[in-house]
Amino acid sequence: MEETFRHIIGPDSNAINWWQMSIRGIIIFCLAIALVRVGDRRVFSKNAAFDIVLGIILGSILSRTITGNSPFIPTLITTIVLVALHWLFAWIAKHNHTFGKLIKGEKLAMIKEGRLQEDNMKKANITIHDLHEILRLDGKLTKIEEVQEAYLERSGNISIIPRKKS
């Protein structure tokens, strides 16, 4: 059985041929879809560095598996372990606010009650020009005074809450 499997996927080296690499690619593609579905779909959306890092690592590990630069089975097991670790960290973060802030970050106020929060803007390297661009694009607003609150979210996006018109 193992010998047949090795013949199908090829050796763990650069000596695999085109059809063995193709079979590896099909297996890795199906496994990656399953892992993302079982893991957390946030991995490939705009989210915290915590999610982005897993996406980058998975891409790197799985591509090496396809080309034969990494041993097939140990690499698949490592990939599954990393997705499980991501899931575990997300679960802990959901139940422990301090841990959640550590691995996912926390929102940062850019505008409160129509007033710039300049210290927070400096921390986040956000300029007034960046803020005005976001206001125009996402909030359809032109003045800081029209904003009740604006936050730099953990995902890197800026959310805008306009003032209520009287």
Helices and strands as residue ranges (DSSP letters): H 2-9, H 18-38, G 41-44, H 49-67, H 72-95, H 97-104, E 108-112, E 115-116, H 118-124, H 128-134, I 135-139, G 144-146, E 147-152, E 158-162
